[in-house]
Amino acid sequence: MSRCFNFSAGPAALPEAVLRQAQAELLEWNGTGASVMEVSHRGKAFMDLAAESERDLRDLLAIPDHYRVLFLQGGATQHFAQIPMNIARRDQVADYVLTGAWSEKAAREASPYTTVRVAASAQAGGYVGLPPAGQWRLDASAAYVHVVSNETIHGVQFSEPPDTGEVPLVADMSSDILSRPIDVARYGLIYAGAQKNIGASGLVVMIVREDLLARCPADIARIFSYAEHAAQGSLLNTPNTFGWYLASLVFKWLKAQGGVTAMAARNAEKAAVLYAAIDGSGFYRNPVDPAARSAMNVPFTLPRAELDEVFLRESREAGLLALKGHKLVGGMRASLYNAVPLEAVQALVAFMQDFARRHG
């Protein structure tokens, strides 16, 4: 078996050490005589795993005590709708900042449950930067302000969370959670699909301030209520036990690597190597404002569209996977999540330089 370097935007690369541990434990986990997928989620073994995984995540992100950690089913898209169901009223405004395709979708999915107001947008410029702070028009009475911290399709990322005053900041961090330190106290709610920096698809990790749970209305089904899930320790219904288990292994792996501070340094180095290769090539182009460039997702184009399929074919042959850009923007995209090593980026850059020499 020969594993390739995987630049997929999601589901994305997992640490090889995590995959090997999961492989070794697949048939018999933790002395239970069964797979982690076969034991009761209410049994002591799994409940111990659940508690330990929460402790590890709290350690990694320095989560304050007055925030609850939830391990939920679904993906971020489900919670685009579920968040306003829980923390906004239908007659209340929620401010949305549009920085790319995912924040657009979040606003669209929220609209049946609250009055969505676009407080700022970079759409007119083609989502190649962040809306200038002076152009934001936030409503002090809004239920919350929603942002996507990193746009995987357009390759735009907030370097710091915006200041929303007393209005809770809600952030979809699916594609950059655990990639760098964050000040959790600056957010009211953070949520992330697991399939990029946490583990497998089908799991959502949520960090929510306790006072926001009090907003959850009594007239929605219990399964949709974050307060109910919090009260039951994320065990209101049968959770994604294998996804939760994989997340617990990733948290352990991250701590062994030196935590999110160490990962931030690695991710910055990987991104710097790739952006330098693009900017200095005279062949490739990244359209994003350098001040808003993502360290996680790097889109780039070739000088002639007819070269795209050649590039993709040859890169696959070279052991470089999933470099095709999203259909909305075309071109190429390299996703540099935590599990992608520097060696992968160096191999990609070497390939890109050779390709440019041959096709320039």
C-alpha positions in Angstrom: 0.0 0.0 0.0 1.2 3.5 -0.8 -0.6 6.5 0.6 -0.6 9.6 -1.5 -0.6 13.2 -0.3 -4.2 14.3 0.1 -5.2 17.9 -0.5 -9.0 17.3 -0.3 -11.1 20.1 1.0 -13.3 17.7 2.9 -13.7 14.9 3.8 -10.0 15.6 4.2 -6.8 14.0 5.3 -6.6 12.4 8.7 -3.3 11.9 10.6 -1.8 8.6 9.6 -1.1 7.8 13.3 -4.8 8.2 14.0 -5.8 6.0 11.1 -3.3 3.3 12.2 -4.6 3.3 15.8 -8.2 3.1 14.6 -7.2 0.2 12.3 -5.5 -1.6 15.2 -8.6 -1.1 17.5 -11.3 -1.7 14.9 -12.2 -5.2 16.0 -11.6 -4.9 19.7 -11.6 -1.6 21.5 -10.4 -0.7 25.0 -10.8 -4.1 26.4 -14.5 -4.3 25.6 -14.3 -7.3 23.4 -16.1 -5.4 20.6 -15.6 -2.5 18.2 -16.3 1.0 19.4 -19.1 1.0 16.9 -20.7 -2.0 18.7 -20.7 -0.9 22.3 -23.5 1.0 24.0 -23.1 4.8 23.9 -24.5 4.8 27.5 -22.0 2.1 28.7 -19.1 3.1 31.0 -16.4 2.6 28.3 -18.0 5.0 25.8 -19.1 7.5 28.4 -15.5 7.7 29.7 -14.3 8.3 26.1 -16.9 11.1 25.8 -15.8 12.8 29.0 -12.1 12.5 28.1 -12.6 13.8 24.6 -14.4 16.9 26.0 -11.6 17.5 28.5 -9.0 17.3 25.7 -10.9 19.7 23.5 -11.3 22.1 26.4 -7.5 21.9 27.0 -6.6 22.5 23.4 -8.8 25.6 23.0 -8.8 26.8 26.6 -12.6 26.7 26.7 -14.0 28.7 29.6 -16.1 26.9 32.2 -19.3 28.8 31.2 -19.3 27.3 27.7 -20.8 23.9 26.9 -19.3 21.5 24.4 -21.7 19.4 22.3 -20.9 16.5 20.0 -23.8 16.5 17.5 -24.9 14.7 14.4 -25.1 16.1 10.9 -22.9 18.7 9.2 -22.5 22.5 9.4 -25.3 22.9 6.8 -27.8 21.3 9.1 -26.9 23.8 11.8 -27.2 26.8 9.4 -30.9 26.2 10.0 -30.8 24.8 13.5 -28.9 27.8 15.0 -31.6 30.4 14.4 -34.2 27.8 15.5 -32.4 27.8 18.9 -31.1 31.3 19.6 -33.2 33.7 17.5 -36.9 34.5 17.3 -38.8 34.7 14.0 -39.5 38.4 14.6 -35.8 39.1 15.4 -33.0 40.2 13.1 -29.8 38.1 12.8 -26.9 39.8 11.1 -24.9 37.8 8.5 -21.5 38.8 7.0 -21.0 37.3 3.5 -17.5 36.4 2.6 -18.0 33.4 0.3 -20.3 30.6 -0.8 -20.7 29.1 2.7 -21.7 32.3 4.4 -24.2 32.8 1.6 -25.6 29.4 2.2 -25.8 29.9 5.9 -27.8 33.1 5.4 -30.2 31.4 3.0 -30.8 28.4 5.3 -31.4 30.6 8.3 -34.1 32.8 6.5 -37.1 30.5 7.3 -36.4 30.9 11.0 -35.4 34.5 11.6 -35.1 37.7 9.7 -31.7 37.6 8.0 -30.0 40.9 7.5 -26.8 41.2 5.4 -24.6 43.4 7.6 -21.6 43.3 5.3 -20.8 41.6 2.0 -17.8 41.0 -0.2 -19.9 39.5 -3.0 -19.6 42.5 -5.3 -15.8 42.0 -5.5 -16.1 38.3 -6.2 -15.2 37.2 -2.6 -11.5 37.9 -3.0 -11.3 39.7 0.3 -13.1 40.6 3.5 -15.7 43.4 3.6 -13.8 46.5 5.0 -14.6 47.1 8.6 -15.9 50.6 7.9 -18.6 49.2 5.7 -20.1 46.9 8.3 -23.6 47.9 9.5 -24.3 45.9 12.6 -27.7 46.0 14.4 -27.2 46.3 18.2 -30.5 44.6 18.7 -29.7 41.5 16.5 -30.0 38.1 18.0 -26.4 37.3 16.8 -23.8 38.1 14.1 -22.8 35.2 11.9 -19.5 34.7 10.2 -17.7 31.9 8.4 -14.2 32.1 9.8 -12.6 30.4 6.7 -14.2 30.1 3.3 -13.0 26.8 1.8 -14.2 27.6 -1.8 -12.9 31.1 -2.1 -9.9 30.8 0.2 -10.7 33.8 2.4 -10.1 33.7 6.2 -10.5 36.1 9.1 -7.2 36.6 10.9 -9.1 37.8 14.0 -12.7 37.6 15.0 -14.7 40.8 14.4 -15.8 43.0 17.3 -19.6 42.7 17.6 -20.0 44.4 20.9 -22.7 42.9 23.1 -24.3 40.9 20.2 -23.1 37.3 20.3 -20.7 36.3 17.6 -21.6 32.9 15.9 -18.9 31.4 13.8 -18.8 28.4 11.4 -15.3 27.2 12.0 -15.6 23.9 10.1 -12.4 24.4 8.1 -10.1 26.1 10.5 -11.0 25.0 14.0 -8.0 23.6 15.9 -5.6 25.1 13.3 -4.5 28.0 15.6 -5.3 29.4 19.0 -8.6 31.2 19.4 -10.1 33.3 22.2 -13.3 31.4 22.8 -14.6 34.1 25.0 -15.0 36.4 22.0 -17.7 34.1 20.6 -21.2 33.2 21.7 -21.3 30.0 19.6 -18.7 28.1 17.5 -19.6 25.1 15.4 -17.6 22.9 13.1 -18.3 19.9 10.8 -15.7 17.4 11.8 -14.5 16.3 8.3 -11.6 18.8 7.9 -9.6 19.2 11.1 -11.4 17.0 13.6 -12.2 13.6 12.1 -14.9 12.0 10.0 -18.0 13.4 8.4 -21.3 13.1 10.2 -20.2 14.8 13.4 -20.5 18.4 14.4 -18.6 19.9 17.4 -20.3 22.9 19.0 -19.0 25.2 21.7 -21.9 27.4 23.1 -22.1 29.9 25.9 -24.5 28.8 28.5 -26.7 31.9 28.5 -27.5 31.2 24.8 -28.9 27.8 25.7 -31.5 29.6 27.7 -32.9 31.0 24.5 -33.8 27.6 23.1 -37.6 27.7 22.7 -39.8 25.1 24.3 -41.9 24.6 21.2 -39.3 22.9 19.0 -38.8 19.2 18.9 -36.3 18.1 21.6 -34.0 16.6 19.0 -33.4 20.1 17.6 -32.9 21.8 20.9 -29.3 22.5 21.9 -30.4 22.9 25.5 -31.8 19.3 25.5 -28.6 18.0 24.0 -26.5 19.8 26.6 -28.7 18.5 29.4 -28.1 15.0 28.2 -24.3 15.3 27.6 -24.8 15.0 23.9 -26.4 11.6 24.5 -30.0 12.6 23.9 -30.1 10.1 21.1 -27.5 7.6 19.8 -24.6 9.7 18.6 -22.1 9.1 15.8 -20.0 6.9 18.1 -17.3 6.1 15.5 -17.0 9.8 14.5 -16.7 10.8 18.2 -14.1 8.1 18.7 -12.0 9.4 15.8 -12.3 12.9 17.1 -11.0 11.7 20.5 -7.9 10.2 18.7 -7.3 13.4 16.8 -7.5 15.5 20.0 -4.8 13.2 21.5 -2.7 13.5 18.4 -2.9 17.3 18.5 -1.9 17.4 22.1 1.1 15.2 21.3 2.1 17.6 18.5 2.3 20.5 20.9 -1.3 21.7 20.6 -2.9 24.4 18.5 0.1 26.8 19.0 2.4 24.3 17.3 -0.2 23.6 14.6 -0.5 27.3 13.9 3.3 27.6 13.3 3.2 24.5 11.0 0.2 25.7 9.1 1.7 29.2 8.6 4.9 27.6 7.2 2.9 25.4 4.8 0.8 28.2 3.5 3.9 30.5 3.2 5.7 27.9 1.1 2.8 27.4 -1.3 1.8 31.1 -1.6 5.5 32.0 -2.3 5.6 29.4 -5.1 2.4 30.7 -6.6 3.3 34.4 -6.4 6.8 33.9 -7.6 6.0 31.6 -10.5 4.7 34.0 -13.2 2.6 31.0 -14.2 0.1 30.4 -11.3 -2.2 33.0 -9.8 -4.1 33.3 -6.5 -6.8 36.0 -6.7 -7.3 36.7 -2.9 -6.2 39.8 -1.1 -3.0 38.8 0.7 -4.4 40.3 3.9 -7.3 37.8 3.7 -5.6 34.7 2.4 -6.5 31.4 4.0 -3.9 29.2 5.6 -6.2 26.3 5.1 -7.5 26.5 1.5 -5.4 27.9 -1.3 -7.1 28.3 -4.7 -5.0 29.0 -7.7 -5.4 29.1 -11.5 -3.2 28.2 -14.4 -2.7 30.6 -17.3 -4.7 28.6 -19.8 -7.9 26.7 -18.9 -6.9 23.9 -21.3 -4.1 23.0 -19.0 -6.4 22.2 -16.1 -7.1 18.6 -17.0 -3.4 18.0 -17.8 -2.4 19.4 -14.4 -5.0 17.2 -12.6 -4.0 14.1 -14.4 -0.3 14.6 -13.9 -0.6 15.5 -10.3 -2.6 12.4 -9.6 0.1 10.3 -11.3 2.6 12.1 -9.0 0.6 11.0 -5.9 -1.0 14.4 -5.3 -4.7 14.0 -4.7 -7.8 16.2 -4.9 -6.4 19.4 -6.3 -9.4 20.3 -8.5 -11.0 23.6 -7.5 -14.6 23.9 -6.6 -17.0 24.2 -9.6 -18.0 27.8 -8.5 -14.5 29.1 -9.1 -12.7 26.5 -11.2 -9.0 26.2 -11.3 -7.1 24.3 -8.5 -7.3 24.3 -4.8 -4.9 22.8 -2.2 -6.3 22.3 1.3 -3.6 22.4 4.0 -5.4 21.2 7.1 -3.6 20.0 10.2 -3.0 16.4 9.0 -1.3 17.6 5.7 2.4 17.5 6.4 5.0 20.1 5.2 6.4 17.3 3.0 3.2 17.2 1.0 3.4 20.9 0.3 7.0 20.7 -0.7 6.1 17.8 -3.1 3.3 19.9 -4.5 5.5 22.9 -5.1 8.1 20.8 -6.8 5.5 19.4 -9.1 4.1 22.8 -9.8 7.5 24.2 -10.7 8.2 21.3 -13.0 4.8 21.6 -14.6 5.3 25.3 -15.2 8.7 24.7 -16.8 7.2 22.2 -19.2 4.0 24.1 -20.1 5.0 27.8 -19.6 
